[in-house]
Amino acid sequence: MRLDRSDVIDFIGVSKSGDRVVLTLADDFEGPDQGLRCSMLQEKVHHYLDFVASGQVWEHLMRPVPVGQGRSTVIVEILIAAKHDLDGDGRRFLAELQGVAGSEGVELRFKRLGGS
């Protein structure tokens, strides 16, 4: 999938324990314009948050999500799987996005998978 396709949920899955739904956002951004990258990330993360808030996340799962080991809730996580690290401004921006996601009950993580 692509970062420039803000209307697409790239990947959706459930942890083996069943207590976490993970929405993976593929960050394949190439180029020096980190401002553009952050803008694209913001747009796509907001689409993911809307997907969760609307309840569509539960409709798109391939299997039901059980409530695990006495838990009354399932954690929803957005994982930004990136080809490249963020620069300093990008990391500060990510912290702001994490605050927005957290206020909606969603965890937001960033993981560099490869590249430079």
Number of C-alpha atoms within 10 A of each C-alpha: 13 13 19 16 13 19 13 15 19 16 13 17 15 21 11 8 11 16 19 19 21 19 23 20 25 22 25 16 19 10 8 8 9 16 12 12 20 19 12 18 24 17 16 22 23 17 16 26 20 14 18 19 13 10 10 12 19 14 9 12 13 10 10 11 16 15 14 13 9 6 10 10 11 15 16 19 23 23 20 20 18 19 17 16 16 17 10 10 12 16 14 12 18 20 14 13 20 19 15 17 19 13 10 13 15 20 18 22 15 18 13 14 14 10 9 7
